Amino acid sequence: MADNHKRTLTFKIFRHDPDNPDSVPHYDTFKLDDRPFFSIYLAMEEIQQKHDPSLYYDICCRSNVCGSCAVNVNGQPCLACKSQTKDLPDTITIEPLRYFDHIKDVAVDKGRWFRDMIMRLEGWIHTSKPFNEKLENLQKADDQLPVYEAERCIECGICIEACAIAHLNPNYLGSAGMNRAYRFLIDTRDERSLDEFAEQLFTGDGVFGCEAMLGCRNFCPKEIPLPYHFGILRRRILKRVLTGK
Amino acid sequence: MRILKYDVVVIGAGLAGERAAVEAHRNGCSVAILSLVQPRQSHSNAAQGGVQCSLDNMGEHSAGDDWKLHFDDTIRGSDWGADQDVVERVTSAAPRLIRELEYWGCPFNRTEEGKIAQRNFGGTSVWRAAFAADFTGHALLYAIDQEVMRHEIKIFWRVQVISLILNGAKVIGCIALDLRSGDLVAFHAKSTIIASGGTGKLFSESTNAINCRGDGQSLAYNTGRIPLGNMEAIQFHPTGMYPVWILLTEGCRGDGGVLRNAQHHEFMWDYAAKMGNLASRDVVSRAMMSEIRAGRGVEGPFGPHVWLDLTHLGAEKIKTRLRDVHDIARDFAGIDVITEMAPVKPVQHYTMGGIRTDIDCRVRGVEGLYASGECACWDMHGFNRLGGNSLLETIAAGFYSGTTASTEAGGRSASETDQKAIQDEYNIQVERIDTLIATDPKETSFALHDEMALLMTEQVGIFRTGELLKDAVNRLLDIRERSNNLGLSCKSCGRSLELEMALRIHGMIDLALIISEGALARKESRGAHYREDFPNRDDEHWLKRTLAHKRNGEYLPRLEYEDVVITHLPPGDRGYGEKPPPAAK
């Protein structure tokens, strides 16, 4: 590891400003010395602040909790903050996520997609119970844990980027969408039945779109068991469709 | 000029901002939220360990808990710097406000009975922190944002608010830069709420996100009418993970983790005989730095540190209740906390001070402006905030600021002179940006920032002295002077990180000056503000809040002082069994 830090890294970064008619997509190359705890985020920060102020990228929490900094590194989607150079070869190519609306260089807008997805699934608790300020809803720990597991999604967009079906079908809800639907379906506080998700989920844009290539599982930075959540949804829906229960 | 009209405009889409927006919407107002980042990506996400509220759900561990006990803990934590009427209001509303978040879907951990579970935290007399593993801020933010979505509250993201619009002493909205298109947009509002978060990035070593740059505090200060309260009260969190300065929650110690020095001695009991590892953050941070100064720290390539030991907690507890801590240590430092100790050092974490408001979250000095959350000085935390009280403050201040702002918006109508005020402010901002773009840089905002942030960490940190602070003020004045030579090499208004930083660097240096000047003037030690040359709390002279006012044409603020509101608990011993740290050699 010590020797590794003496190497020089070559960063090839995708550059394009779609709002500027003179801009031509290309790659710029920057050389930086490797160092302990160096990451893709820190490299982009150094390049932008010291070498090329026009570089545009997204970063916020820098600790794998906000999901803003997702990019493709050597062709694989990941969070820039979490991707340390010690795990990468000497030449590192950084590109934006291809699926989402491109803003400039390696920054994209994922917000619109996630807002639309949440609206389609009505991603909030549906209950007829009034709020009781004296006592919370009672929920078993065993019922809370799987909800929390799904709620850990940070909406980074990596599972969508890593999904071939999503790239082919723009209406596909993808793993992020399925995970969100699952989160409400299993929540004992949400009164919606499976049928109420039918329009969104019982279709090729929903659970039947997945062809189990598992890119979502391979790249999720929070290691959420997305295919498992998907599987539970699919099993429940098949049971509903085949047996009527 | 594009003008958008709303009853209430909220600056910031973190917990405080979104909670305020939900409340204003519930009261029938048209509401817009303006955010630097996409919704759900605000720094509230990064709060890990829990939110304080006296639910008393933990049997013997929380027996007898009520708002009064929570109140006492908070005041002792604040070292009597907090306003007691505000703390009473918040601690008594806490159970209702947190249960509401549960009702909205926040997946809190549960007790055997299925109630919201609570864990132990620093500086508290019982187990009081409700939590969702160690991702509580994220869980709360998603729960509130679900309400924002349900009510289809308008949210603009990738926008940076660069000035408030005043008509006389009335705030009538703000000017925002659309960071994507580069267009300026005027928001015309009956009420404006600032909920823009803290100032962590004034320090080179901080747990804060990149966008915690004190934007809201600068907006308010720049009006020249609004005082900032207690800016010298900066919290340093004991367990910033070395050397990347990512937070490892206080819940680590709440759940049984301990701090150890190079000799693996559990040193906290030497400094806080009664509370040990769970003394308040200011006490623990000072103790850690005292160990390091005494040569008992662990030497490393990025300077000395101490250890946070979780190895006795067992894999199951860590993988369920401290799961993100486990992942963060693994991913960012290559440490497996189940079997290895994690290297930690106290680093900047929280800004207790901020935009001074009254108990209903009205900003002092103007009409039509409100502030809530970390950017405000309400003042619930005084000179040291207890862990888990920040999340509570965001929810409570969000609720109260949203309530006040929406109620008072109903009584306001646009004035005929508003249009001119908006146009004037718009023109000022257009010219400001045009000038920056037309000027070639002699100084860059990033280099100035790095210089300032390093200075703040080295000289305005945990141990302060008059000499270091005086020198810091002088050097900051020089940096501030040089910031007038700023220009831009990137000549675009949209999609330019260089412009975004250039628009806020002056404000950041001003805030650094206010912090340093306030710390220099406060000749006592209280909570997180520790003066080695004045090591004792001095209630006779300093049971006061600092108010920093902008002076026309000068970089240094005018400092004023006001009495702290004391209703129930007169100043006394904090109850941690704290021994003063040994003097520096």
Contacts between the chains, C-beta under 8 A, distances in Angstrom:
chain1	res1	chain2	res2	distance
A	17	B	492	7.9
A	17	B	495	6.4
A	19	B	180	7.9
A	19	B	181	7.4
A	19	B	494	6.7
A	19	B	495	7.1
A	20	B	492	7.6
A	36	B	301	6.7
A	37	B	243	6.2
A	37	B	244	5.8
A	37	B	332	7.5
A	37	B	333	7.5
A	48	B	497	5.8
A	49	B	444	7.6
A	49	B	446	4.0
A	49	B	447	8.0
A	50	B	446	7.5
A	53	B	444	7.4
A	53	B	446	8.0
A	53	B	488	7.6
A	53	B	489	5.4
A	53	B	490	4.8
A	53	B	496	7.8
A	53	B	497	7.2
A	53	B	498	4.1
A	54	B	489	7.8
A	54	B	490	4.3
A	54	B	492	7.5
A	54	B	496	7.1
A	54	B	498	7.3
A	55	B	497	7.4
A	56	B	495	5.0
A	56	B	496	7.3
A	56	B	497	6.2
A	57	B	497	7.8
A	58	B	37	7.8
A	59	B	210	5.3
A	60	B	37	5.4
A	60	B	41	5.4
A	60	B	42	7.8
A	60	B	43	7.0
A	60	B	209	5.0
A	60	B	210	5.8
A	60	B	211	5.8
A	61	B	41	7.7
A	61	B	43	6.5
A	61	B	45	6.2
A	61	B	46	5.2
A	61	B	209	4.6
A	61	B	210	7.8
A	62	B	209	6.8
A	62	B	210	6.4
A	62	B	244	8.0
A	62	B	246	7.3
A	63	B	46	6.5
A	63	B	244	7.8
A	63	B	246	4.2
A	63	B	247	7.5
A	63	B	328	6.1
A	63	B	332	6.9
A	64	B	327	7.1
A	64	B	328	6.7
A	64	B	331	6.3
A	64	B	332	7.7
A	65	B	45	4.9
A	65	B	46	5.1
A	65	B	135	7.3
A	65	B	138	6.3
A	65	B	324	7.2
A	66	B	37	7.5
A	66	B	41	4.4
A	66	B	42	7.6
A	66	B	43	7.5
A	66	B	45	5.0
A	66	B	46	7.2
A	66	B	209	6.9
A	67	B	40	7.8
A	67	B	41	6.1
A	68	B	37	5.9
A	68	B	38	6.7
A	68	B	41	4.7
A	82	B	331	5.3
A	82	B	332	7.3
A	84	B	332	7.8
A	103	B	158	8.0
A	103	B	180	5.9
A	103	B	495	6.4
A	104	B	495	4.2
A	107	B	495	7.6
A	109	B	38	7.3
A	109	B	158	7.3
A	109	B	180	7.7
A	110	B	38	6.3
A	111	B	38	3.7
A	111	B	39	6.3
A	111	B	157	5.4
A	111	B	158	7.9
A	114	B	38	7.6
A	114	B	40	7.5
A	115	B	39	7.2
A	115	B	149	7.3
A	118	B	146	7.8
A	118	B	149	5.3
A	119	B	149	6.7
A	122	B	150	7.8
A	123	B	146	6.3
A	123	B	149	6.5
A	124	B	104	7.5
A	124	B	105	6.7
A	124	B	146	3.8
A	124	B	147	6.7
A	124	B	149	6.0
A	124	B	150	4.4
A	125	B	103	7.6
A	125	B	104	6.2
A	125	B	105	4.1
A	125	B	146	7.0
A	127	B	103	7.9
A	131	B	99	7.6
A	131	B	100	6.2
A	131	B	103	4.8
A	132	B	99	7.4
A	132	B	103	7.9
A	133	B	95	7.5
A	133	B	96	4.2
A	133	B	99	5.8
A	133	B	100	7.3
A	135	B	99	7.5
A	135	B	115	7.9
A	136	B	55	7.9
A	136	B	99	4.7
A	136	B	102	4.5
A	136	B	103	7.3
A	136	B	108	7.9
A	136	B	115	6.2
A	136	B	116	5.4
A	137	B	102	6.3
A	137	B	103	6.7
A	138	B	113	6.8
A	138	B	114	3.5
A	138	B	115	6.5
A	139	B	110	5.6
A	139	B	114	5.2
A	140	B	110	6.6
A	140	B	114	5.5
A	141	B	109	7.1
A	141	B	110	4.3
A	141	B	111	7.7
A	141	B	112	7.5
A	141	B	114	7.6
A	141	B	117	7.9
A	144	B	107	5.5
A	144	B	108	7.2
A	144	B	109	6.6
A	144	B	110	4.8
A	145	B	320	7.9
A	147	B	107	4.4
A	148	B	107	4.3
A	148	B	109	7.7
A	148	B	132	5.9
A	148	B	133	6.2
A	148	B	135	7.9
A	148	B	139	7.2
A	151	B	107	5.2
A	151	B	132	7.6
A	151	B	138	7.7
A	151	B	139	5.9
A	151	B	142	6.2
A	152	B	135	6.3
A	152	B	138	7.5
A	154	B	40	8.0
A	154	B	45	7.5
A	154	B	138	7.2
A	155	B	38	8.0
A	155	B	40	5.7
A	155	B	41	7.6
A	187	B	105	6.9
A	187	B	107	7.7
A	189	B	103	8.0
A	189	B	105	6.6
A	190	B	105	7.6
A	222	B	327	8.0
A	223	B	327	7.6
